[in-house]
Amino acid sequence: MLTDLKRLLIGQPLKSHELGEQKLNKKKALAILSSDALSSVAYGPEQILIVLITISAAAFWYTVPIACGVLFLLVALILSYRQIIFAYPHGGGAYVVSKVNLGMNAGLFAGGSLLVDYILTVAVSISAGTDAITSAFPSLHSYTVPIALALVLFITILNLRGITESASILAYPVYLFVIALLVLIGIGLFKILTGEISPDLHTPLGTPVAGISLFILLRAFSSGSSALTGVEAISNAIPNFKTPAPNNASKTLMAMGLLLAILFAGIIYLAYYYGIAPREKETVVSQIATVTFGRGLMYYIVQGTTAMILVLAANTGYSAFPLLAVNLAKDKFIARMFTMRGDRLGYSNGIIFLAVTSMLLIIVFKGQTEQLIPLYAVGVFIPFTLAQTGMLVKWFREKPRGWLLKLTVNLVGAFMSFIVMMIFFITKFGQVWSVLVFLPLIVFIFHQIKKHYDAIAEQLRLSSCEPALPIEGNVMIVPVAGFTHVVENSLNYAKSLSPDQIIAVYVAFERDDEKKFEEKWQKWQPDVRLVTLHSHYRSIVHPLTKFIDTVEHKASESNFRVTVIIPQFIPKKNWHNILHNQSSLLIRAFLLYKRNLVVTTVPYHLKK
């Protein structure tokens, strides 16, 4: 039944040679890999207003110069990551750039930041999309967390079906969102130019505002910079592009930057001119759409497409997280299971891990986007800074043709990213301090995993291991619990391997049971030696393992190996297992970690 459900949800398995068909063209890649960056215009401008409202509504005119600063940073990042795409065409982004040019630890800090950032991408995007839904339908506000969890589950299933199939489905809402916002901005500007919107709704540019400070402006700028999260995703996912991958990735990045600049600038200007103030239960985009269209069909189209792209922006995390995890896993810093492809040729372990961790975040933070965004944004500006700094080292070291221009581009990107990162730490330390704790912890865990894998490789390598001692024979120990076909099946198997070295072991709780069992055994299996053990505390495992240790110690002196054969019956239906005590599984769990001991389970399949 579970297999049928799996096939229904994610489809039939694909053959390995069909991997080439799972590549993205530019149109699909723009939708899948840019949805995070494009969707941030739905909450980036709002984050600026949330900071400025602490002074007064008169301070809203500062959104215009702050937006110009954010757009300048966007240009620097787009040009910088374009160079990264061509310099490192196999993907990996900030992790690979930092590792190669700044050292392994720098790479791990970048990689760890991005892994966490992609988890936050899903949590923030889904939470923001839920906010858009509850803004349009306020009666759903109390169901924020269940709606968000259901949306994560939906996106996860789509991605498990394969990147091409999910891109085909998810591309339409992304482009509908872009068109809807362009229409919103266009009609809004038309109404402003024709005088339908009163100029008295906003404070004129340059108006003095009491209480404004550089600290507040820097905090608002860093909040607005959250609109640039997701810019790096394309450089991490170059292997997902059709050939020539670097060229297609570069064009997609430039298209994303242009669209993001237009949408961000348009929303900022309309919010300023309309005099929009942030509200707890209605987003800024919802307010702009209400003023522009009223609560009619176009309003619901804008809100519907906004909600969809905010939800689908999570797909950027689903596209980039598994590929970054593959790079880290190949370098042995995270579990190798992340390198395995699933039935639909996607890295399903990475997808499932991302889904589970993001759902936990949504539950912990109760779907409150505002609490997640600062942590989300600072997490992405750390790898921004490291990646650009790594490129500076690369150009200075290699000095290729035109390297001074390339150096200048990355220098501006590194400087701006570093400034924004420091602004986050200075102005929002109370919200982002945890980065200083969990990021070094993540890097420490990376090193411990690498140490584990290196130790395993050293021990398994034939050239470095001590030669294995010859095995002169086998002592077979068979734990028995009664006179059944299960036990008989296991004894027959033991006899086929070592008929002269079999010891059956019975653990009794009562002395009378012990004696009766011995008498029956002599009649049933007189050729098999029986050892009965008395358990004073009704434990099977303790006396059994103590006996096995004794036998193993004596056997090792003669280069004999001890094999424990565990009888186990397998019910016809899986749910029948809950009706049995599973003592065989418990015994096996204890014995598997014993040195120089072989544990074998002999199954007996029931027919009813």
C-alpha positions in Angstrom: 0.0 0.0 0.0 2.8 2.4 0.9 4.5 1.7 -2.4 1.3 2.4 -4.3 0.9 5.7 -2.4 4.5 6.6 -3.2 3.9 6.0 -6.9 0.7 8.0 -6.8 2.4 11.0 -5.2 5.8 11.2 -6.9 5.3 9.1 -10.0 7.1 6.1 -11.6 10.9 5.7 -11.2 13.1 7.2 -13.9 16.0 5.4 -15.5 19.5 6.8 -14.9 20.0 7.6 -18.5 17.0 10.0 -18.4 19.0 12.4 -16.1 19.8 14.6 -19.1 16.1 15.2 -19.6 15.9 16.6 -16.0 17.8 19.8 -17.0 16.2 23.3 -17.0 16.0 25.8 -19.8 16.3 29.5 -19.1 12.5 30.1 -18.8 12.0 27.3 -16.3 15.2 28.1 -14.4 14.1 31.8 -14.0 10.9 30.7 -12.5 12.4 28.0 -10.2 15.7 29.6 -9.1 14.5 33.3 -9.1 11.3 32.8 -7.2 12.9 33.5 -3.8 14.5 36.7 -4.9 11.5 37.9 -6.9 9.1 37.1 -4.1 11.1 39.1 -1.6 9.6 42.3 -3.0 6.4 41.2 -1.2 8.1 41.7 2.2 11.4 43.5 1.6 9.8 47.0 1.3 7.5 46.2 4.2 10.6 45.5 6.4 11.9 49.0 5.7 8.6 50.6 6.7 8.4 48.5 9.9 11.7 50.2 11.0 10.8 53.7 10.0 7.3 53.6 11.6 9.1 53.5 15.0 10.0 57.2 14.3 6.8 58.4 12.6 4.9 58.2 9.3 6.8 61.4 8.2 10.0 59.3 8.0 8.5 57.2 5.1 10.2 59.4 2.5 13.5 57.8 3.5 12.3 54.6 1.8 13.3 56.2 -1.6 17.0 56.8 -0.8 17.2 53.5 1.1 15.8 51.7 -1.9 18.4 53.3 -4.1 21.1 51.9 -1.8 19.5 48.4 -2.0 19.4 48.6 -5.8 23.0 49.6 -5.9 23.9 46.6 -3.8 21.8 44.4 -6.1 23.8 45.5 -9.2 27.0 44.8 -7.4 25.9 41.3 -6.4 24.5 40.4 -9.8 27.7 41.4 -11.5 29.8 39.6 -8.9 27.8 36.3 -9.1 27.9 36.5 -12.9 31.7 36.2 -12.6 31.4 33.3 -10.1 29.2 31.4 -12.6 31.9 31.5 -15.3 34.8 31.0 -12.9 33.2 27.9 -11.2 30.8 26.4 -13.8 30.2 23.2 -11.9 28.2 25.0 -9.2 28.7 25.1 -5.4 28.7 28.9 -5.3 30.0 30.5 -2.2 31.1 27.2 -0.7 33.4 26.2 -3.5 34.7 29.7 -4.1 35.5 30.2 -0.4 37.0 26.7 0.0 39.3 27.0 -3.0 40.5 30.6 -2.4 40.2 31.2 1.4 40.6 27.8 2.9 38.5 24.9 4.1 37.1 26.6 7.2 36.0 29.7 5.2 34.3 27.3 2.8 32.6 25.5 5.6 31.3 28.8 7.1 29.9 29.7 3.7 28.4 26.3 3.2 27.0 26.0 6.7 25.4 29.5 6.3 23.8 28.6 3.0 22.5 25.3 4.3 20.7 27.1 7.2 19.7 29.9 4.8 17.9 27.5 2.4 16.1 26.0 5.4 15.1 29.6 6.4 14.2 30.3 2.7 11.5 27.6 2.9 10.2 28.7 6.3 10.2 32.4 5.5 8.7 32.0 2.0 5.9 29.7 3.2 5.2 31.9 6.2 5.0 35.0 4.0 2.8 33.2 1.6 0.5 32.3 4.4 0.4 35.9 5.5 -0.8 36.9 2.0 -3.5 34.3 2.2 -4.7 35.4 5.7 -4.6 39.1 4.5 -7.1 38.3 1.8 -9.1 36.0 4.1 -8.8 37.3 7.7 -10.9 34.5 9.1 -8.0 32.1 8.4 -5.6 34.1 10.5 -5.8 31.6 13.5 -4.8 28.7 11.1 -1.5 30.2 10.0 0.7 27.3 11.2 -1.5 24.4 9.8 -1.8 26.2 6.4 2.0 26.8 6.3 2.8 23.1 7.1 0.3 21.9 4.4 2.0 24.2 1.8 5.5 22.8 2.7 4.2 19.3 2.2 2.7 20.2 -1.2 6.0 21.8 -2.4 8.0 18.8 -1.1 5.9 16.3 -3.1 6.3 18.4 -6.2 10.0 18.4 -5.9 10.2 14.7 -5.2 8.5 14.2 -8.5 11.6 15.7 -10.3 13.0 19.1 -11.0 11.6 19.3 -14.6 8.1 18.3 -13.7 8.0 20.7 -10.7 9.4 23.5 -12.9 6.7 22.9 -15.5 4.0 23.3 -12.9 5.6 26.1 -10.8 6.6 28.4 -13.7 3.1 29.6 -14.4 2.4 31.2 -11.0 5.8 32.9 -11.0 5.3 34.6 -14.3 1.7 35.4 -13.4 3.0 37.2 -10.3 5.5 39.2 -12.3 2.8 40.2 -14.8 0.3 41.0 -12.0 2.8 43.2 -10.2 3.9 45.0 -13.4 0.2 45.7 -14.1 -0.2 47.0 -10.5 2.9 49.2 -10.7 1.9 50.4 -14.2 -1.7 51.4 -13.2 -0.5 52.8 -9.9 2.0 55.1 -11.8 -0.7 56.0 -14.3 -3.1 57.1 -11.5 -0.3 59.1 -9.9 0.5 60.9 -13.2 -3.1 61.6 -13.9 -3.7 63.0 -10.4 -6.1 60.3 -9.2 -3.9 59.8 -6.1 -3.7 62.7 -3.8 -0.1 64.0 -3.3 -1.0 64.8 0.3 -0.9 61.2 1.3 2.9 61.2 1.6 5.6 63.4 3.1 7.7 65.3 0.5 11.2 64.1 -0.1 13.7 65.9 2.1 11.2 66.8 4.9 13.1 67.1 8.2 12.0 64.4 10.7 12.6 64.6 14.4 14.2 61.6 16.0 15.7 60.1 12.8 19.3 58.8 13.2 22.0 57.1 11.3 21.3 54.0 13.4 17.7 53.9 12.3 18.6 54.4 8.7 21.2 51.7 8.7 18.7 49.3 10.3 16.1 50.1 7.7 18.7 49.6 4.9 19.7 46.2 6.3 16.0 45.2 6.6 15.4 46.3 3.0 18.4 44.2 1.9 16.5 41.1 2.8 14.9 41.6 -0.6 18.2 40.4 -2.1 18.2 36.9 -0.5 18.1 34.3 -3.2 20.4 36.1 -5.6 23.1 33.5 -5.1 20.9 30.5 -5.8 21.6 30.4 -9.5 25.4 30.1 -9.0 24.8 27.1 -6.7 22.5 25.3 -9.2 24.5 25.6 -12.4 24.4 21.7 -12.9 20.6 22.0 -13.2 20.9 24.0 -16.5 20.9 22.7 -20.0 24.1 23.0 -22.0 25.9 25.4 -22.2 25.1 25.7 -18.5 27.3 28.7 -17.5 25.9 30.8 -20.4 22.3 29.9 -19.6 22.9 30.5 -15.9 24.4 33.9 -16.5 21.5 35.1 -18.7 19.0 33.8 -16.2 20.8 35.7 -13.4 20.8 39.0 -15.4 17.1 38.6 -16.2 16.4 38.0 -12.5 18.3 41.1 -11.5 16.4 43.3 -13.9 13.0 42.0 -12.9 13.9 42.3 -9.2 15.1 45.9 -9.6 11.9 46.9 -11.5 9.5 45.2 -9.0 11.3 46.4 -5.9 11.6 50.0 -7.1 7.9 50.1 -8.2 6.5 48.7 -4.9 8.7 51.1 -2.9 7.6 54.1 -4.8 3.9 53.2 -4.7 4.1 52.5 -1.0 5.8 55.9 -0.5 3.4 57.9 -2.7 0.3 56.2 -1.3 1.5 56.8 2.3 1.2 53.1 3.1 2.0 52.2 6.7 2.6 48.6 7.9 -0.2 46.7 9.5 -0.3 43.6 11.6 -2.9 41.7 9.6 -2.5 43.2 6.1 0.6 43.3 4.0 1.9 46.4 2.2 1.3 44.8 -1.2 -2.3 44.1 -0.2 -2.8 47.8 0.9 -1.3 49.0 -2.4 -3.5 46.7 -4.4 -6.6 47.9 -2.4 -5.8 51.6 -3.2 -5.1 50.9 -6.9 -7.9 48.4 -7.7 -10.2 48.4 -4.7 -11.3 45.0 -3.4 -12.3 43.7 -6.8 -11.1 41.0 -9.2 -7.6 42.5 -9.8 -7.0 42.8 -6.1 -7.6 39.1 -5.6 -5.4 38.3 -8.6 -2.5 40.3 -7.1 -3.0 38.7 -3.7 -3.5 35.2 -5.2 -0.3 35.4 -7.3 1.6 37.0 -4.5 0.6 34.2 -2.1 1.6 31.6 -4.8 5.0 33.0 -5.5 5.8 33.5 -1.8 4.9 29.8 -1.3 6.8 28.8 -4.5 9.8 30.9 -3.5 10.5 28.0 -1.2 11.3 26.1 -4.3 14.6 28.0 -4.6 15.7 26.3 -1.4 14.5 22.9 -2.8 16.6 23.4 -5.9 19.8 24.8 -4.3 19.9 23.0 -0.9 20.3 19.4 -2.3 23.1 20.5 -4.7 25.0 22.3 -2.0 24.5 19.2 0.3 26.0 17.0 -2.5 29.1 19.2 -2.6 29.5 19.0 1.1 28.8 15.3 1.2 31.4 14.6 -1.6 33.9 16.3 0.6 32.8 14.1 3.5 31.5 17.0 5.7 27.9 15.7 5.9 26.3 12.3 5.5 26.9 10.5 2.2 23.1 9.8 1.9 22.8 13.3 0.5 24.6 12.2 -2.7 22.0 9.5 -3.5 19.5 10.2 -6.2 15.9 9.1 -5.7 13.4 7.3 -8.0 12.8 10.6 -9.9 16.6 11.3 -10.2 16.4 14.2 -7.7 18.4 14.2 -4.5 15.4 13.1 -2.4 17.3 12.8 0.9 18.2 16.5 0.8 14.7 17.4 -0.2 13.1 15.5 2.7 15.7 16.8 5.2 15.0 20.4 4.1 11.2 19.9 4.4 11.4 18.4 7.9 13.7 21.1 9.3 11.7 24.0 7.8 8.5 22.6 9.2 10.1 22.5 12.6 11.1 26.1 12.2 7.6 27.1 11.2 6.2 25.3 14.3 8.8 26.9 16.7 8.3 30.4 15.4 4.5 29.9 14.9 4.8 31.1 11.3 5.8 34.6 12.2 7.7 35.9 9.2 9.0 39.0 10.9 10.9 36.9 13.5 12.6 34.8 10.8 13.7 37.4 8.3 16.6 39.0 10.2 18.2 35.6 10.8 17.5 34.6 7.2 19.1 37.8 5.8 22.2 37.8 7.9 22.7 34.1 7.1 22.9 34.9 3.4 25.2 38.0 3.6 27.9 35.9 5.4 28.4 33.7 2.3 27.9 36.8 0.0 30.9 38.4 1.8 33.0 35.2 1.7 32.3 34.5 -1.9 33.2 38.0 -3.1 36.4 38.0 -0.9 37.3 34.6 -2.4 37.0 36.0 -5.9 39.3 38.9 -5.0 41.9 36.4 -3.9 41.4 34.4 -7.1 41.8 37.4 -9.5 44.8 38.8 -7.5 46.5 35.3 -7.6 45.8 34.4 -11.2 45.7 37.8 -12.9 43.9 36.7 -16.0 43.1 39.1 -18.9 41.0 42.0 -17.7 41.5 41.0 -14.1 41.5 44.6 -12.8 37.9 45.1 -13.9 36.9 41.8 -12.5 38.7 42.6 -9.2 36.9 45.9 -9.0 33.5 44.3 -9.4 34.1 41.8 -6.7 35.7 44.4 -4.5 32.6 46.5 -4.6 30.4 43.4 -4.0 32.6 42.2 -1.0 32.7 45.7 0.6 28.9 46.2 0.3 28.1 42.7 1.5 30.4 43.1 4.5 28.9 46.5 5.4 25.4 45.1 5.3 26.4 42.0 7.3 28.0 44.3 10.0 24.9 46.5 10.0 22.8 43.5 10.7 25.0 42.4 13.6 25.1 46.0 15.1 21.5 47.1 14.6 19.7 43.7 15.1 22.1 41.9 17.4 19.2 40.8 19.7 17.6 38.9 16.7 20.7 37.5 15.0 23.1 36.8 17.8 22.3 33.1 17.6 24.3 33.0 14.2 27.5 33.5 16.2 26.7 30.3 18.2 25.2 27.9 15.8 27.5 28.6 12.8 30.7 27.7 14.6 28.8 24.7 16.0 27.8 23.6 12.5 31.4 23.9 11.3 32.6 21.9 14.3 30.0 19.2 13.4 31.3 19.2 9.8 34.8 18.6 11.0 33.7 15.7 13.3 31.8 14.1 10.4 34.9 14.4 8.2 37.1 13.0 11.0 34.7 10.0 11.3 34.8 9.3 7.5 38.6 9.6 7.4 38.9 7.2 10.3 36.7 4.7 8.6 38.6 5.0 5.3 41.9 4.4 7.1 40.7 1.3 8.9 39.1 -0.2 5.8 42.1 0.4 3.5 43.8 -2.9 2.8 47.3 -1.3 2.6 47.0 0.2 6.1 45.0 -2.5 8.0 46.6 -5.3 9.9 46.1 -8.7 8.1 43.0 -10.5 9.2 43.6 -13.5 11.5 42.7 -16.9 10.0 39.5 -18.5 11.2 39.9 -22.1 12.3 36.2 -22.8 12.9 32.8 -21.6 14.0 30.9 -22.0 17.3 27.2 -21.6 16.6 25.0 -20.2 19.4 21.3 -20.4 18.9 19.0 -18.7 21.5 15.8 -20.7 21.8 12.5 -20.0 23.4 10.4 -23.1 22.8 9.8 -26.1 20.5 8.6 -24.5 17.3 9.2 -24.6 13.5 11.0 -21.2 13.9 13.6 -22.8 16.2 13.8 -26.0 14.1 14.5 -23.9 11.0 17.3 -22.1 12.7 18.9 -25.3 14.0 18.8 -26.9 10.6 20.6 -23.8 9.2 23.2 -24.0 11.9 23.8 -27.7 11.3 24.4 -27.0 7.6 27.3 -24.7 8.6 28.9 -26.3 11.6 27.1 -29.5 12.8 29.6 -30.3 15.5 29.8 -26.8 17.2 26.2 -25.9 18.0 25.1 -24.6 21.4 21.4 -24.0 22.0 20.8 -21.5 24.8 17.6 -21.3 26.8 17.0 -18.5 29.4 14.5 -19.6 32.2 12.8 -17.5 34.8 11.7 -20.4 37.0 13.7 -23.5 38.1 10.8 -25.8 37.2 10.6 -24.5 33.7 14.3 -25.0 33.3 14.1 -28.7 34.2 11.1 -29.4 32.1 12.7 -27.7 29.1 15.9 -29.8 29.4 13.8 -33.0 29.5 11.8 -32.1 26.4 15.0 -31.0 24.6 16.7 -34.3 25.1 13.8 -36.1 23.3 13.5 -33.5 20.5 17.2 -32.6 19.7 19.5 -35.0 21.5 22.4 -34.3 19.1 22.4 -30.5 19.9 24.0 -29.4 23.1 21.6 -27.3 25.3 22.7 -24.8 27.9 20.1 -23.4 30.2 20.6 -20.1 32.0 18.6 -18.9 35.0 17.5 -15.2 35.0 16.8 -13.8 38.5 15.5 -10.5 37.2 13.4 -11.8 34.2 15.9 -10.5 31.7 16.8 -12.5 28.6 19.5 -10.2 27.2 21.8 -9.9 30.2 22.4 -13.6 31.0 22.6 -14.4 27.3 25.2 -11.8 26.5 27.2 -12.8 29.5 27.3 -16.4 28.3 28.2 -15.4 24.8 31.1 -13.3 26.1 32.4 -16.3 28.0 32.2 -18.5 24.9 33.8 -15.8 22.7 36.7 -15.4 25.0 37.5 -19.1 25.0 36.9 -19.4 21.2 39.3 -16.5 20.5 42.2 -18.4 22.1 41.9 -21.1 19.3 41.1 -18.6 16.5 37.5 -19.8 16.4 34.7 -17.3 15.5 31.4 -17.2 17.4 28.2 -16.9 15.4 24.9 -16.2 17.1 22.0 -17.4 15.0 18.8 -15.7 16.0 15.5 -17.3 15.1 12.8 -14.9 14.0 9.3 -15.4 12.5 8.0 -12.9 10.0 4.2 -12.3 10.1 2.3 -12.2 6.8 1.1 -8.7 7.5 3.2 -5.8 8.8 0.8 -4.6 11.4 0.9 -8.0 13.1 4.4 -7.1 14.3 2.9 -4.8 17.0 1.3 -7.8 18.6 4.6 -9.5 19.4 7.4 -8.6 21.8 10.2 -8.5 19.1 12.7 -10.1 21.5 14.9 -11.2 18.6 15.3 -7.6 17.5 16.3 -6.6 21.0 18.9 -9.4 21.2 20.3 -8.5 17.8 20.6 -4.8 18.8 22.7 -5.7 21.8 24.9 -8.1 20.0 25.7 -6.2 16.9 28.2 -3.9 18.8 30.1 -6.9 20.2 33.6 -7.3 18.7 34.6 -10.5 16.9 31.0 -11.7 16.9 28.8 -12.6 13.9 25.1 -12.1 14.3 22.8 -13.9 11.8 19.0 -13.7 11.7 17.2 -16.8 10.2 13.7 -15.7 9.2 10.7 -18.0 9.2 7.8 -16.6 7.1 4.3 -17.3 8.4 1.6 -18.0 5.8 -1.5 -16.8 7.7 
